[in-house]
């Protein structure tokens, strides 16, 4: 018997180069005024270019990133299509695309279920198979147009997808409670809370660090009521 006959050799293919595919769903509904929308765009752009966020993304080998604006049933507009972020230059390029995207609509209601369905379809088009797939939906209100999140989760391909929320406080009904009980989905899903639109950039930074999944998040000082792990 040859040596080859005595040895069992297992050949493994390369591990996936992509640890995370992340899509941001930004609220562009009529409850968000021009200043607040600008704060969202600027906040996400700043968070993407924050040195700790860039370092966290680099440390995991890079992530696939995309973002879109949503409001009414059929008002979903891509801001940044799938882009691989792996360092300062790619983060800067994504931020520049955000700045150029402007605002597409300002008169439509909050069709959150439709936004989630759109995000799920787009997330299933990511160019590379990723270990984790996350939808990061942000908003300042509850669904008030068309079907809600529960119907979206039933009708669209959400298998293996985690949905996290960034809820902006201030409206009635309370968007924080709504996101916690009706929006987030999947193992380890959570709601990050922005006290107002001026707090959006800080909340988005915390959220990105938590989603990328590095030690940076644990080094941030926790604030009562900000994190809600489910």
Helices and strands as residue ranges (DSSP letters): H 3-6, E 18-27, H 34-49, H 51-59, E 63-70, E 76-85, H 88-101, H 112-123, E 130-139, H 149-155, E 161-168, H 175-178, I 179-183, E 190-194, G 197-199, H 200-212, H 216-219, E 227-229
